[in-house]
Amino acid sequence: MKKIVPIIFILIFAVIILIFGVSREPNSPVEVLNSRLPDTSDIFGKSDSGVVWQDTIGKDQILISQIVPDSMLKGKNVLITMGGMGAKLKWVQKWTEELYKSKLNEFDIGLIIVVKGPVEEYYDSREIDIKEMTKRFVAFYQEYGMKETFLIVHSSGVFPAHQMFDYLYLGGDDPIIKKMNMRKLEILDPEGITKNKINYIMLDGEMGIPKGYPLVEGMVKNLKMVYSIYAVDAQTGTESGMADEAKKVKENFSEKTILHKYIAENSKCLPGAKWCVHETLITTRPHNPAKYDLKKDYQIFDSTRKVVTGYMGVVKNGNWE
């Protein structure tokens, strides 16, 4: 009898746990910007910025997030980010999430598109499915009347951006390297619904001449504005790696280009380390003071290394913020 009593108490306790455990209310839907959206974090991952990645293009190439539901998307803005050479999709994703959390959430964004960096410096392989991305981009404008686009591109990421412009407006002969055949492109925005709606923000970028995918007059005239940003280290006076090329954008497309010199304070870059300064347009303090560390610079942000967003002030009112 003494052995039976403890067993009875154990059984009663187990029944109580089972009842309360089963009757617990299920988790409520994830709330994104006050809008009820299905939680897809188990598929693509939900960041602490509130962004849920709902769709992909290609293998580890492009991510898409619709921030608000269809009923609220009309008239919203688009954010597109493109990483520099060698930047993996998940790295550019992390940078984008930090941009959105820190500043871009103030710009009425309804759709975010993230594009990995090219494999090669001049994007010779054309390995990114920019055509499919551009189709989706135009489709959103057609269906929801998107207002404008903020296309933020770092370094060699300019070349996929120029390919996008070619698909949108020119349908020209893809200026692919000579060892491969030229390809006639399809114009994906024949009605011009995206014309004068793209703010092209080049972070230490270039025109792609004589190497790369060139930015040409036919593209630029259909953009809303071009912002060519380069950096100078405040302590050493070292200019960023593509500073001279960034200045050429203004020289060639003066009417549509705003050139801005960013003074990078407390970067800790060594004297002459132009590729470290190149990274100060991503992070206030690059991880390698002698050069760069893409994996860390695009992903690791804290109180001493903050994501750089001041160029959005130049876009908004002409002043670095």
Order of alpha helices (4+ residues) and beta strands (2+ residues): alpha-beta-beta-beta-beta-alpha-beta-alpha-beta-alpha-beta-alpha-beta-beta-beta-alpha-beta-alpha-beta-alpha-alpha-alpha
